[in-house]
Each structure stands twice: as structure tokens, then as C-alpha cells.
């Protein structure tokens, strides 16, 4: 969705733009262009309409209200694209290349606030899928797009017409990058209030450029339709049904539950968690075999009237053949081998994720809300390290030739950054 929203009421326009956030999936990056004298008021206003303030939400809103330049937006889009390309190849060098500003603008400063948001993206704490450019004063945005005359390519000549044309091309290049990054993009601009204070010729050309690049142009006012009315009618198919349509079970063999083991199978990560819980004053009961198999939890912990069932997960390898586990990501099971998996079919209250130096305890229901909002059940990939908030349908193609009773379907998974699990966490226990 790429939309241009216009109104003569800035606050009403902002509220309408932010109402899109619950429909977008992922997190939202909110950029505001407000005169200096109104920024304190705007921050108070922003607190009143930020959809994540004061209530638990599965998404975040990151704010940049100091009128970021186009090169700063390009810098952030580069970080978003680098983060989304592959979990296994998002090293510092690649991120630096992807986030490099336009060659003509390398000397332009990137603010500390912008770099802080970029660091949040790099660390997995922000999964940005929507950018709102909230323009309350169009001349501010116009001046930020306009480069110094000495830095305009010679090809545009020294004329005002050539200079303005370059400014418009820069904006259109940014909109193209947003399209290529597969991001939702909403830009708000005010309607001219009076004929004698109309837009300059350059501002009008910028508005025309925006209109040419977006899917939807809308004047927002009283009686404007809601996003539910504007967006195409969504299929009544549920998130879970859509996942199963994207990844139908492989029916090469009848699905059978694994038989209960007569002996306890020791798991080092589970033993470590149990010992840690006891050292912190919790009484620990191990799940019975049926509870483990059918309800997907390993321990029940109890202390001072609190009682939780906990499913313990070790560190993840991005690929099964990797020599050692890594610490930046965890696999989340969206559908299991014989049932709907530990996230949806499980009865655990908490999922305990092992990291290099801790256990992160995440409420299972909060993780479900997070997955529903961030994971598109139609977005299937075939390479495991490319699976951040996307689907990976794991298969064991040799299973048909072996004695494995459940066949080759090994479930549907997604990758979630460890740092995002920290933000969802009920507690983190150092080891």
C-alpha cells in the first residue's frame, strides 16, 4: 500500500494515517515535519494518538520528529532492506553498504536519532514494514529535498528548471526505493488554506510526483471512510487457514504420533533450566510423558502462589548442518510434525529460549499475537536463513525411504530475532 493523504486538519490527518498501523503487519516508522515552534506540542499530541502507548501491542512505533532528510530516509530504507534480505548474511559490512547514503550526499550528516533507529533495525528490535511521512509543513520537506546548488550534477545545468527537475527526481527515486523494499508508505500533506498562499511551483511538482507513484490518493476529513472500507475486502480465511493453504501437509505417509518413551530422555538445556529455576526459589515438576507429547511443555514451576508451565527451547542453528548454534535468532514452530505445533497447540504459559548467557521467558500468548501481526502466512521462502518473519516449510525428502512414521513433512517454521523475544519477555534469567 502506497498512499497520499491530504487534509486541512493536521491532527485529523495524523490520526487517520496511524489507524493504518494495525492493518500493516510489522512495526511502523513515523517521520514528522513540523515547524520548530510546534514540536513540543506535536510530541504531546503524538502521545495521545500513538496506538502503542499504554497498552500492550504486538507492534512498535518508532518516531523521528526532527524532520529527517531524504538521505536519512534512504539510509534507513537501506538498513531495512539489508535486515530483510537474509538472517544469515546480515553482518556489519553488508549493513554498512546497504545503509550508505546517496554518493552525492555522503557528506550530509546522519543524525544520532536516525542512527539509533537504524541500530534498532539492525538488532532485530524493529521490524519495519510501514513508513509514515507526516508532513505538517510542506516547505520544510521541500527544503530538505533541495540539495546545495554546488552539489547538483552538471547535467541539470545551471537553470532553475534543471535544478527543480533534479529535486523532483530525488523524491521519485526515494519512492522507487520504498517500492523495491516492499514497504507500505503513507505520506500526508496539508491542503492549501488560501489561494494567495498557494504552493510554489516546485511544491506543486513534488505533489504531482507523489500522486504519480502512489496507489491511493485521499482527502481526509469528517465522514472519511475507515481503513476497513478503503482496503480491499480481505478473505474471510483465517491466518491459520492461509498458512495451511500456503504450506499444505505433505501426505506421503499417514501422520502418526510418536510413541511414548518408557524412559526419560535427558536434555542438557532442560536440565540447565530446571537447576536454574530451583536456584531462584521455584519448585519444579517435570511434565509427564503425555503432558510433554500432547501439551508441549517440559516443566511446571511454582513459587509464592505463582504457577507456570514452561516449554524449554535451546539455541537455534540457522541450518541443521551448521557446526554450532547462533545467538541472534530463534526458530518458532508454526505447525508441528503431528499436530499444530508448540506455539499454537501447546499448553505452556511460558516459552524459555536459551541464549548464550540467559533464558528469556516469553508468554506464549504474547508470542502468538506477535506472530499473527508480523508473519504473512502467504510469504513462503525456500532458504532457511531468509526466514525472518516469513514461512519455511521443512521437509525430509529421505523420509519416504526410511522407517520414519510421519513422512517427509517436518513442520512450518519462522525466525524471530532474539532481541525481539527480549522485548516480549516476561523475565530474563542470566545463567
Steps between C-alpha positions, in 0.01 A plus 500: 500500500638840396263784582495880493268649761401868499299713740468853635509353853845375596398310817212327323733402218757356741242294686366361175850404382581321828172310486663304218761346735288204623435398138858521378685223683844568647607822669445860390757776445339841557679802351360847573565838337381770739631858554742528791262708708231233487711191571436495876126515435531234230677257732220535753246451224694197374477339844121533482463317169791253498321163481762328715504737796378357829363175358676179402525473122680247279659785302710809574501856371845658462491881484729749326346846545804712409420520128742233367653574161450284193850359539411395856187327372708329232746396771219339703344331197841350426515358851148360471580333168827358631327361807225338295720339237642220713557425864816308424674775304416815693850569622631848577669545161186419303288726722747785457488465121121483489463801729746724315346831389479611138855563363422870446392528863773308683606813685148565624473419869286217629355609834551305820125433524499353150801282577328379819200384297736331252667317790156383619434363151839329482453334839157358413317719749315672212339314212391798290242436229328842492637854474276800569639834377281740695544841332338781695704767322580430136777763464706313764494181293569698182806668650637165620467347155678798343878439489762771500536649154869413495414132534245480221635294207624705208259310276205700634665828399492822692136581435222509758305257284783247499555543873131445578493197272784343698312558827193322362716214372649453848156463654388257231821298550416468871145386422646240263729372776203468733315301235800272446531446875137382505408754768165659569542874451254768612578868445276774638499857366283798590253649256565865405299713741473813286541585135751778571712257699501220251791269439809599311552347158757257644268389779224438246737289290597296807133435576449394138799263530352343814161459334665323207671243724228403750213251485249718681439874537247608757376824654441432868226684685184449693310205364809345340476122465697279737793286392273196521289661227792625293710185493396220266261259662711240670433135468301361793762228512676501837874545548534132585303386194713720277816342641369153423408609148853633446663194660264202458607192691699253296285188502763247394432300815224494758578734788552305821590616847834385627469232762558589862849426625520267798815674621578864562709657227747748650532840335788716615314830442198377693715379787677835508167686514365279779813556710486875439130521598569309822791730585260795467258349750252330267362153564540299180291208374591324179216441253368146466554332166143570383524866608827538313372338180145635483529834681854604403645601835797371697472635854249649739658760728333634816594766755299724739167425334630535144490194277612473138545222248822554304615366164880519475674574168873479435704731281424469128714413201396688188563184300492152643852433371654806668790412729365693797192696605483879470358762736319750278194300398257235622283267297129520582289196412179606324388145423638177639571160355188332642292792630477879486836543673621629833399862441134445407423152632709524816370563851814669634464835672860597430755410233856506637750581222865421572747767394875509536477626858134487612151358468237740362153407628230616257124466558372266229189712439713814445712308250184385318379862471843605376513224236146572378588866444849463353493176299323501163359146463525533120874582500689174448879476448721203422824608672513466878708814577255715298212417732478801733123540549439280193399135457737208455343161429753244618519169316696180540502359150669179614217416742295310241785254465551460874298371791396850616130462574402860440632534146699787352302797638704641790284801581478872419737745669592867514799687641458771765796715616615421852494871588131514413435207734672705771249778445212254527650325801339455838847459652861425406705276724880526468687171515 
